[in-house]
Amino acid sequence: MEQARARDAATPLPYASAHGPEQGGRGQPARPLIPEQARGEHTHSEPPAPRTVQRHSVRGQILEALRTALVDGELIPGEVYSAPVLGERFGVSATPVREAMQQLSIEGAVEVIPNRGFRVAVRSARELAELAEVRAMIEVPVMLRLARTVPAARWAALRPLADATAATAATGDRAAYAKTDRAFHRAVLTLSGNQQLVMVADDLHRRSQWPLTSAPVMRRAELVADAAEHMALLEALAAQDLAVVQSLVREHFTGAEA
């Protein structure tokens, strides 16, 4: 297959103009856009696309499962986990687990331990405070600008997302709440039209949700109070109450979600 790909790459494809197939030299017949040999090789030598999609799908599912385990405290800070052992737990091979863990290492959730596996990061209260400070520096100015420019009807459209955070908070499921919480904040920031901002803020948000202790107690009352701030924020944004918006955002970042 590799030799077939090399021959395909080495065979230049004729230029397809807006007026049809390129003609050869004077008096020469038009050449086809894709040579017959290259077309046949591509058909018989390329692997089926669903196989690649399936592999990436498994890796994505494992990544989400590991993120949930981090939020729930199932992956204990300071402990080392091997890819084969986690693979057995999820019923997959070690490969997608390693790929997912590599992504988590980039995000700062785990540390690669050569020949052993991955150690879950041990976090401090100072780190959480720093994350809250950075989030406020990024998002408060954006929220204030949106409060001045976005019509009230647009904020009303986000109420179902705020309701979803309240519903999951009432269950006490910290991992489920973490997902709906991030979905709400992403929707708000998306109104800025700056996708880079949305991605950076979402990464900081996810990191702020990792627990401090090895066995965190999911305090439902704190999650409910945190979710209630979402609706209050929407109301302040719709009313263009800049002082309340700024106060709510700063307090929200240092609240129960961390």
Order of alpha helices (4+ residues) and beta strands (2+ residues): alpha-beta-beta-alpha-alpha-beta-alpha-alpha-beta-beta-alpha-alpha-alpha-alpha-alpha-alpha-alpha
